[in-house]
């Protein structure tokens, strides 16, 4: 079983910087704020995030 409180999501804010959020905090983002939503699981994610990246991949969200 996966504890969703432990999964990280990368959110790109208006400033252009990525910010790490916990999956449970996504309720603070409204659908109207979304520009793109992407799931990545590749060697780059694995290199950046290690074992977690390899197992779960990474959710990348870009806001308007």
N, CA and C atoms as an extended XYZ file, in Angstrom:
192
Properties=species:S:1:pos:R:3:atomname:S:1:resname:S:1:resid:I:1 pbc="F F F"
N         0.845       -1.184        0.000 N   UNK     1
C         0.000        0.000        0.000 CA  UNK     1
C         0.885        1.240        0.000 C   UNK     1
N         0.506        2.219       -0.779 N   UNK     2
C         1.252        3.468       -0.860 CA  UNK     2
C         0.587        4.510        0.019 C   UNK     2
N         1.366        5.135        0.874 N   UNK     3
C         0.871        6.228        1.693 CA  UNK     3
C         0.985        7.502        0.872 C   UNK     3
N        -0.148        8.075        0.453 N   UNK     4
C        -0.122        9.238       -0.441 CA  UNK     4
C         0.482       10.461        0.220 C   UNK     4
N         0.565       10.496        1.534 N   UNK     5
C         1.190       11.627        2.216 CA  UNK     5
C         2.682       11.683        1.929 C   UNK     5
N         3.263       10.577        1.493 N   UNK     6
C         4.695       10.508        1.265 CA  UNK     6
C         5.093       10.769       -0.190 C   UNK     6
N         4.153       10.729       -1.115 N   UNK     7
C         4.481       10.922       -2.517 CA  UNK     7
C         4.676       12.399       -2.830 C   UNK     7
N         5.719       12.704       -3.589 N   UNK     8
C         6.003       14.090       -3.945 CA  UNK     8
C         5.493       14.410       -5.341 C   UNK     8
N         5.110       15.648       -5.509 N   UNK     9
C         4.658       16.170       -6.786 CA  UNK     9
C         5.451       17.447       -7.033 C   UNK     9
N         5.931       17.638       -8.263 N   UNK    10
C         6.650       18.854       -8.610 CA  UNK    10
C         5.671       19.815       -9.274 C   UNK    10
N         5.550       21.031       -8.735 N   UNK    11
C         4.626       22.033       -9.242 CA  UNK    11
C         5.432       23.218       -9.751 C   UNK    11
N         5.192       23.603      -11.021 N   UNK    12
C         5.857       24.764      -11.590 CA  UNK    12
C         4.936       25.965      -11.420 C   UNK    12
N         5.373       26.915      -10.635 N   UNK    13
C         4.590       28.117      -10.339 CA  UNK    13
C         4.790       29.167      -11.430 C   UNK    13
N         4.080       30.275      -11.328 N   UNK    14
C         4.184       31.379      -12.295 CA  UNK    14
C         5.609       31.902      -12.412 C   UNK    14
N         6.375       31.814      -11.349 N   UNK    15
C         7.747       32.309      -11.337 CA  UNK    15
C         8.672       31.464      -12.213 C   UNK    15
N         8.207       30.288      -12.632 N   UNK    16
C         9.016       29.397      -13.446 CA  UNK    16
C         9.813       28.402      -12.630 C   UNK    16
N         9.743       28.519      -11.318 N   UNK    17
C        10.471       27.605      -10.440 CA  UNK    17
C         9.587       26.432      -10.042 C   UNK    17
N        10.227       25.260       -9.950 N   UNK    18
C         9.508       24.082       -9.486 CA  UNK    18
C         9.548       24.025       -7.973 C   UNK    18
N         8.446       23.585       -7.409 N   UNK    19
C         8.304       23.472       -5.957 CA  UNK    19
C         7.786       22.069       -5.654 C   UNK    19
N         8.341       21.442       -4.665 N   UNK    20
C         7.906       20.102       -4.286 CA  UNK    20
C         6.724       20.210       -3.327 C   UNK    20
N         5.686       19.446       -3.606 N   UNK    21
C         4.509       19.407       -2.746 CA  UNK    21
C         4.201       17.951       -2.435 C   UNK    21
N         3.505       17.719       -1.377 N   UNK    22
C         3.009       16.385       -1.066 CA  UNK    22
C         1.683       16.194       -1.801 C   UNK    22
N         1.396       14.982       -2.177 N   UNK    23
C         0.194       14.684       -2.936 CA  UNK    23
C        -1.062       15.158       -2.216 C   UNK    23
N        -1.080       15.058       -0.901 N   UNK    24
C        -2.268       15.466       -0.141 CA  UNK    24
C        -2.531       16.970       -0.242 C   UNK    24
N        -1.505       17.771       -0.566 N   UNK    25
C        -1.659       19.227       -0.658 CA  UNK    25
C        -2.213       19.690       -2.004 C   UNK    25
N        -2.432       18.775       -2.931 N   UNK    26
C        -2.955       19.156       -4.240 CA  UNK    26
C        -4.379       19.697       -4.164 C   UNK    26
N        -5.064       19.438       -3.085 N   UNK    27
C        -6.415       19.980       -2.921 CA  UNK    27
C        -6.409       21.497       -2.893 C   UNK    27
N        -5.253       22.092       -2.629 N   UNK    28
C        -5.131       23.547       -2.592 CA  UNK    28
C        -5.060       24.152       -3.987 C   UNK    28
N        -4.930       23.330       -5.017 N   UNK    29
C        -4.833       23.811       -6.396 CA  UNK    29
C        -6.160       23.550       -7.101 C   UNK    29
N        -6.734       24.589       -7.688 N   UNK    30
C        -7.994       24.412       -8.408 CA  UNK    30
C        -7.708       24.013       -9.859 C   UNK    30
N        -8.678       23.390      -10.479 N   UNK    31
C        -8.534       22.937      -11.862 CA  UNK    31
C        -8.278       24.122      -12.789 C   UNK    31
N        -8.845       25.268      -12.481 N   UNK    32
C        -8.656       26.464      -13.300 CA  UNK    32
C        -7.224       26.975      -13.310 C   UNK    32
N        -6.430       26.577      -12.339 N   UNK    33
C        -5.034       27.001      -12.263 CA  UNK    33
C        -4.110       26.127      -13.106 C   UNK    33
N        -4.573       24.959      -13.548 N   UNK    34
C        -3.712       24.005      -14.247 CA  UNK    34
C        -3.428       24.425      -15.684 C   UNK    34
N        -2.162       24.375      -16.053 N   UNK    35
C        -1.754       24.576      -17.443 CA  UNK    35
C        -1.435       23.217      -18.066 C   UNK    35
N        -0.691       22.383      -17.329 N   UNK    36
C        -0.394       21.032      -17.804 CA  UNK    36
C        -0.200       20.098      -16.621 C   UNK    36
N        -0.416       18.823      -16.890 N   UNK    37
C        -0.309       17.766      -15.890 CA  UNK    37
C         0.360       16.599      -16.583 C   UNK    37
N         1.493       16.138      -16.056 N   UNK    38
C         2.260       15.099      -16.734 CA  UNK    38
C         2.859       14.126      -15.720 C   UNK    38
N         2.826       12.865      -16.073 N   UNK    39
C         3.461       11.832      -15.266 CA  UNK    39
C         4.704       11.374      -16.004 C   UNK    39
N         5.843       11.384      -15.322 N   UNK    40
C         7.099       10.965      -15.944 CA  UNK    40
C         7.716        9.828      -15.141 C   UNK    40
N         8.219        8.851      -15.864 N   UNK    41
C         8.956        7.762      -15.230 CA  UNK    41
C        10.010        7.320      -16.235 C   UNK    41
N        11.179        7.903      -16.117 N   UNK    42
C        12.260        7.566      -17.029 CA  UNK    42
C        13.592        7.642      -16.294 C   UNK    42
N        14.658        7.442      -16.996 N   UNK    43
C        15.995        7.417      -16.390 CA  UNK    43
C        16.366        8.764      -15.765 C   UNK    43
N        15.902        9.869      -16.334 N   UNK    44
C        16.194       11.192      -15.771 CA  UNK    44
C        15.561       11.342      -14.395 C   UNK    44
N        14.316       10.949      -14.271 N   UNK    45
C        13.614       11.027      -12.983 CA  UNK    45
C        14.293       10.106      -11.980 C   UNK    45
N        14.683        8.933      -12.429 N   UNK    46
C        15.381        7.997      -11.551 CA  UNK    46
C        16.707        8.591      -11.070 C   UNK    46
N        17.428        9.255      -11.964 N   UNK    47
C        18.713        9.865      -11.591 CA  UNK    47
C        18.520       11.006      -10.594 C   UNK    47
N        17.465       11.777      -10.762 N   UNK    48
C        17.212       12.927       -9.878 CA  UNK    48
C        16.665       12.519       -8.513 C   UNK    48
N        15.781       11.515       -8.498 N   UNK    49
C        15.064       11.186       -7.271 CA  UNK    49
C        15.371        9.808       -6.713 C   UNK    49
N        16.322        9.112       -7.336 N   UNK    50
C        16.756        7.827       -6.808 CA  UNK    50
C        15.686        6.758       -6.850 C   UNK    50
N        15.671        5.935       -5.826 N   UNK    51
C        14.778        4.778       -5.758 CA  UNK    51
C        13.308        5.169       -5.845 C   UNK    51
N        12.937        6.271       -5.209 N   UNK    52
C        11.536        6.732       -5.279 CA  UNK    52
C        11.143        7.046       -6.723 C   UNK    52
N        12.041        7.715       -7.437 N   UNK    53
C        11.771        8.037       -8.832 CA  UNK    53
C        11.621        6.789       -9.680 C   UNK    53
N        12.448        5.790       -9.379 N   UNK    54
C        12.391        4.532      -10.119 CA  UNK    54
C        11.077        3.799       -9.842 C   UNK    54
N        10.662        3.780       -8.586 N   UNK    55
C         9.452        3.044       -8.206 CA  UNK    55
C         8.165        3.753       -8.611 C   UNK    55
N         8.088        5.042       -8.323 N   UNK    56
C         6.823        5.755       -8.467 CA  UNK    56
C         6.770        6.723       -9.639 C   UNK    56
N         7.917        7.133      -10.159 N   UNK    57
C         7.914        8.170      -11.163 CA  UNK    57
C         7.670        9.518      -10.491 C   UNK    57
N         7.275       10.515      -11.268 N   UNK    58
C         7.061       11.855      -10.724 CA  UNK    58
C         5.894       12.505      -11.465 C   UNK    58
N         5.041       13.160      -10.725 N   UNK    59
C         3.955       13.934      -11.300 CA  UNK    59
C         4.451       15.368      -11.417 C   UNK    59
N         4.374       15.921      -12.641 N   UNK    60
C         4.803       17.291      -12.900 CA  UNK    60
C         3.574       18.112      -13.253 C   UNK    60
N         3.333       19.177      -12.512 N   UNK    61
C         2.178       20.027      -12.741 CA  UNK    61
C         2.676       21.437      -13.032 C   UNK    61
N         2.154       22.038      -14.106 N   UNK    62
C         2.499       23.428      -14.417 CA  UNK    62
C         1.236       24.272      -14.257 C   UNK    62
N         1.367       25.356      -13.516 N   UNK    63
C         0.241       26.248      -13.276 CA  UNK    63
C         0.258       27.418      -14.255 C   UNK    63
N        -0.905       27.985      -14.511 N   UNK    64
C        -1.014       29.147      -15.410 CA  UNK    64
C        -0.390       30.355      -14.791 C   UNK    64
